[in-house]
Amino acid sequence: MIEVLRRSLLAVLALTVLWLGAVQPSVAQENVRYAAIVVDAETGEVLFARHADSRRYPASLTKMMTLYLTFEALNEGRVHLTDVLTVSPRAASQPPSKLGLAAGQTITLDNAMRATAVRSANDMAVAIAEHIGGSEARFTNLMTLKAEQLGMTQTRYATANGLPDARQLTSARDQAILARAIMRDFPQYYRYFGLHDWAYNGRDYRNTNGLLATGRGYDGMKTGYTNASGYNLAASAVRDGKRLITIVLGGRSTASRNAHVAELMDTGFEVERRRAQGESIQVAQTFFEQRGFGVGNDLSPAAPVAYAALNEDADIGAEATEVAYTSAPAPAALPTRVAPAPSERAAAARPQTLTAALNATAGTRLSAPPPAREPARAASGGWAVQVGAFREEKIANDWLTEVNRRFRAHFSSAERNVQAAGEWYRARFTGLTEVAAKAACDTLAERRVTCMVIRPG
């Protein structure tokens, strides 16, 4: 009898362990990078939103703004499609995805734009930025200024191609704003985002947006990926005379992201079809939620987005990794309609078209960065290199370890220090000479790793 009871107890314990093992992963696998929005392109109505105002990494969706400014320069006659761009050493040094032209080689602006839209070429995005802005740094300042003018309240740009930079942030709603601004302001150039393929120098390149070939009315926009951002997609489609825009950020894979965008689009077009048939659907968000979208364990959007090791073997269309900061919390209530942005007010009297103006949302504008604090004294009174400031001490330590692994030769004589400064943790290599600190930071900057040289003080 005792033996039977013992075996029964062991069986119960085994089942309990198996049950816990099955339950725990589902919590751990919640995707804290996810954000999405579906917008009616004509009315500006937000049909569905999930973490739409939380800050995320745009990855190569950045190139939408790069091309927006290019369209603007073309429209104003400052540049021409036949302009010949000479690839700079900086542009040529960009990591994949890239066209791969060497420094000193040339390409027309038209082909550089096609490479940026179809191939998601990081080198061509920088070449375009340098051609229009004089330098990538100046061009990215113009990108941020334009984002502000369009009402993109959560967006800042630091690179022209979307490669990792901790300062570069956006939101799903802001990307919808940009998508509609492109259609509204430069419909003659929107076709670049819908090119299925492009032939150059004897090679054929296929668009990284796999939905274009599905025959479901998709006609353009942009993909993006970094380890920290996840798989991003801005998509637009037209069915029965209605155009929708869907933005999904933080997908787990290309296939799952594409499938989710397609499901959101299908649901959005079902809302439009039912309304056209006379059905009253006043709050489309409820319609989406009744079909399981946006329902589930709601992890706080203020949780860390991600932290990932550098990825040197990214697939085509992927970029290198960036360090993740903490995303901003979403507003308590999401607006159901998008109001005109400041840039649209002068044109408010014009008749709206199918791709008429999106734009700015209710909500708080992205606040200016806090004033820089006095740099902490480096070890032994020497120079230091700061490679980031983080909300969590562990992330700061992990990033120091990763940078040291990648650039060990430059920091062999340095000490790794995480210095607390208020609510931030500064990741620094200390105990360096001036020459060593500047040389190390130059090398990091060439590899798109953000850094700052700290003087002794």
Summary of the structure (lengths in Angstrom):
residues: 457
radius of gyration: 24.1
end to end distance: 78.1
largest distance: 93.0
contacts: 1543
relative contact order: 0.14
helix: 39%
strand: 19%
